[in-house]
Amino acid sequence: MFSGTPIDYQDEPLENNGFWPDLNLKDFQSQRTLPADIDADTIGQALIAAVAEVNAELEATEAKHRANGYETADKVPGVKLKGKNALCAQYTKAVFARAKADLMGEFASVGRHDTQPGQESAETRNGLLAESSVVIRRMKGLKRATVRMV
């Protein structure tokens, strides 16, 4: 229930690899509406793990952009909103969705009085992982899904 008290998010920067944008724990917590009672270190670990996984999946994409003369993702041409280009927005979305999926087990274990079944379900977790995968596929220049003959 809303108490009128602002949530104290952790303003902690996450330094990325130099190509992909740096992220912030506070942005992740607020944009993905994480329960305030999940330990900030736990959230940070999930965010670091998600960044490592997404960066690994996008190694070839990063190499392609670097080969085209773009030293950072924010220099890649594309639509922009508030100074953030599409590639950086997609990256952030993929990482945040994957990190939140990783934290789904924490939602049920933080000892809240009220449960949120929609926030705690396997279906929600799978949806977040699918969201991340679709965004990563688009960043790679692939369609949402492909069909291959076996």
DOBAVEX-562523 format. One record per residue (C-alpha): x, y, z. Coordinates in steps of 0.1 Angstrom, whole numbers, padded with zeros to 4 digits, always signed. Last residue first. Layout:
N
XYZ/...
# end
This chain:
150
+0163-0300-0382/+0148-0273-0404/+0151-0238-0389/+0124-0213-0380/+0133-0179-0368/+0118-0156-0341/+0118-0119-0333/+0138-0112-0364/+0176-0108-0363/+0197-0077-0365/+0217-0085-0335/+0200-0058-0315/+0167-0073-0326/+0177-0107-0312/+0188-0090-0279/+0154-0073-0276/+0136-0106-0282/+0158-0124-0256/+0152-0098-0229/+0114-0098-0234/+0115-0136-0234/+0134-0136-0200/+0108-0112-0186/+0079-0133-0199/+0095-0164-0184/+0097-0147-0150/+0061-0135-0152/+0049-0170-0161/+0069-0184-0132/+0048-0163-0109/+0060-0138-0083/+0049-0105-0096/+0014-0117-0106/+0010-0134-0073/+0018-0103-0053/+0019-0114-0017/+0011-0092+0013/+0028-0094+0046/+0063-0093+0031/+0090-0116+0042/+0116-0110+0016/+0112-0146+0002/+0085-0143-0023/+0100-0114-0042/+0135-0129-0039/+0126-0157-0063/+0118-0132-0090/+0153-0116-0087/+0168-0133-0118/+0137-0123-0139/+0144-0087-0127/+0180-0089-0139/+0169-0103-0173/+0144-0075-0178/+0168-0048-0167/+0196-0061-0190/+0174-0063-0221/+0157-0030-0215/+0191-0013-0209/+0205-0027-0241/+0174-0017-0261/+0177+0019-0248/+0214+0020-0256/+0207+0008-0291/+0178+0031-0296/+0197+0063-0287/+0196+0081-0253/+0198+0119-0255/+0163+0125-0241/+0148+0103-0268/+0169+0092-0297/+0164+0074-0330/+0195+0058-0344/+0231+0063-0352/+0257+0044-0331/+0276+0069-0308/+0258+0058-0277/+0271+0022-0282/+0307+0033-0278/+0337+0032-0301/+0317+0034-0332/+0340+0031-0363/+0322+0004-0383/+0345-0022-0368/+0334-0011-0333/+0298-0016-0344/+0305-0051-0356/+0326-0060-0326/+0298-0049-0303/+0273-0070-0322/+0296-0100-0321/+0300-0097-0283/+0263-0092-0278/+0255-0125-0260/+0285-0120-0237/+0274-0085-0229/+0239-0097-0221/+0252-0124-0197/+0277-0101-0179/+0251-0073-0176/+0226-0097-0162/+0251-0110-0136/+0260-0074-0126/+0223-0065-0122/+0215-0096-0102/+0245-0089-0079/+0233-0053-0074/+0198-0064-0065/+0212-0087-0039/+0235-0060-0026/+0205-0036-0024/+0185-0061-0002/+0150-0065-0013/+0127-0044+0009/+0121-0017-0016/+0101-0041-0039/+0113-0037-0074/+0094-0013-0097/+0113-0021-0129/+0121+0015-0137/+0127+0025-0100/+0150-0003-0090/+0169-0004-0123/+0173+0034-0124/+0186+0034-0088/+0211+0005-0095/+0227+0026-0122/+0239+0016-0156/+0270+0024-0177/+0264+0022-0214/+0279-0005-0236/+0313+0001-0251/+0335+0008-0222/+0329-0025-0204/+0303-0012-0179/+0306+0007-0147/+0275+0001-0125/+0267+0033-0106/+0250+0032-0072/+0221+0055-0063/+0203+0030-0040/+0166+0037-0040/+0150+0052-0009/+0113+0049-0016/+0094+0081-0010/+0069+0081+0019/+0033+0086+0009/+0024+0052+0024/+0012+0035-0008/+0000+0000+0000/
# end
